[in-house]
Structures are given as structure tokens and as C-alpha cells.
């Protein structure tokens, strides 16, 4: 047996790429909801080995080296608290998340682009307060006209969201796969229905 690999974890025959670990901040809240804060099983095992995280839930599957066997972590908690950003980054993705991936003119969902409420050709700036998610047909229809000239209406006035507002918006868009061990940690701080 080759001892060079004694500290390296090797894959078992099962498909371990489908075993991501949910990463929680030290306060047991996900670092982000959309995209959901996930690490590969390899990164989770390494962080646990380096004592940077605490494992709170595991998969049934194991990985092993010649001398060690470990169950794959499914939920890990950072030992040190990561301070969330106070200001939301102005990115295309965050803009779509703020507008819930919905055209702010017609309400359609799907492939989105963005539109300047006050067109750039008329001095409009690329800011949170002047850019909205838009479907391509509405974007083409509006063109470089004002909303009024195009005979259109905004569903809501664009605002600069806080990081917590984007975090809450992300909760409404869960990924395609949610492992059962994650459920207790994803929505525990959500308000309960009366």
C-alpha cells in the first residue's frame, strides 16, 4: 500500500460530488441563501480537519484514507463569525434578486435583462434607483424613451436594497436540491404564520 496518500482522502466508488456541505456562519445562519452557501465535501472535510468548522450533520457516505475513515459533512458551522456586508454589491445578479427575477414592466418571469428607467441617452445613471429587471420585449419596446413616453408603468420604484433585504429575497428561490439535514438550518429564523 502506498503510504504517500495516508493523509489524502480518496473517493469511494459512490458519486460524492453530490454531497455538498451547507455552510453556516457562527450564529448558525447560512452565509447566503441565493446562491445557497455550499462547499464541496472535499473543502468541508479539509476545514474540519484544520479545525476551522464544526460538523453538525453528516451524510451516510464515508471517505477514507488508508488510516482514517470520516463520514461526509452535510452541515458545517464556521468557528469564527463572518460579518455580513452592510451594503449590497450592485451586480446584475443582485439586481435580478431585488426584483425577484420579474420584469418590472409586465411582470413576466424568465430570461431577464436590465433597463435604465431614465435612459442613459438622456443622462440616466447606472444606479440601484435607475435600473430595473426587464424582459427583452419590454426593454425593446421602451428603448430610449421615458416610461411615460413608452406608455408603460413600473410595478415598483427601484430602491437600493440592504444586504438583509437581498438575503431575505434569496430565501424565496431555493436551489433544486435541499438535503433533509439542511432544513432545520435554512428557515429557522423565518416568521411563523399565525
Protein Blocks (a to p, Z undefined) as FASTA:
>chain_A
ZZklmmpccddfbdfklmccddddfkopafbfbdcddddfklmmmmmmnopaccfbdcfb
dcddfkbccdddfbdcdfbdcdddfbdcddfklmmmmnoopafklopacjdddddfbafk
lopacdfklcccddfklmmmnmmacfklnopacfbdcddddfklmmmmmmmmccfbdcfk
lmmmmmmmpccdZZ
